[in-house]
Amino acid sequence: MAKKTMDKIQLKLEPIKWVEVMNENNPNIKVNPYISLENKMILFKNYTSSYFFTNDFVDNYINAYYGLMLGVVDLCTNISVENLDMNDFISSGLWGEIKSKIVNYQEVQSDLYSLIKLYSEQRVAEQSMGVAFDRFSESILGFIQSIDLSSEGVQKIISQFQEVSQDFDEKYIKP
């Protein structure tokens, strides 16, 4: 039986129109109301590299959090982030206004949460395996270093292997 195909149409989509943020001090602020996939990738890479930069969790979190804000402002507005005072910017309420104009900002935050959770789990697994391997390696090295490789020591090891082999044969191999 032949598979029925559907006629396809070409979509005609209007480009995204930037919106203005009403602010009495800065009337010409424009915001792109949608964070594109390309910009998400940039924001996610910057956020994760800041978030896992060192072992100082608080410092990493703050740098990642403010880096995300600056990244959104830089990529999605006509505001120059050079010399932008973050305390003044946030306390002015402008950051809240900008976020509210971006329709997929909550999606970006949710995706970031999922990404950080998965990345953290992966890092914990890798570190756990690394720690286990390190301990195993140390115990093997300790065992090797404790072996007496003199002729008497080697003879003792051979004798022990022969005893174990003989015990095994007696228990499990029937003549």
Residue pairs with C-beta under 8 A, 6 or more apart in sequence:
16 32
16 33
16 34
17 33
18 30
18 31
18 32
18 33
18 78
19 30
19 31
19 33
19 101
20 27
20 28
20 29
20 30
20 31
21 29
21 30
21 31
21 94
21 97
21 98
21 101
22 97
23 29
23 92
23 94
23 97
25 92
26 94
28 78
29 77
29 78
29 79
29 94
29 98
30 77
30 78
31 76
31 77
31 98
31 101
31 102
32 75
32 76
32 77
32 102
33 101
33 102
33 103
34 102
34 103
34 104
35 43
35 72
35 75
35 76
35 102
35 104
35 105
35 108
39 75
39 76
40 108
40 111
42 71
42 75
43 68
43 71
43 72
43 75
43 108
43 112
44 111
44 112
44 115
46 64
46 67
46 68
46 71
47 64
47 67
47 68
47 71
47 112
47 116
48 64
48 115
48 116
48 119
50 60
50 63
50 64
50 67
51 60
51 61
51 63
51 64
51 116
52 60
52 119
52 123
53 60
53 63
54 60
66 86
68 112
69 86
69 90
69 95
70 81
70 84
70 86
72 98
72 99
72 102
72 105
73 79
73 81
73 84
73 89
73 95
73 98
74 81
76 98
76 102
77 98
89 95
99 105
102 108
147 153
147 157
148 154
148 156
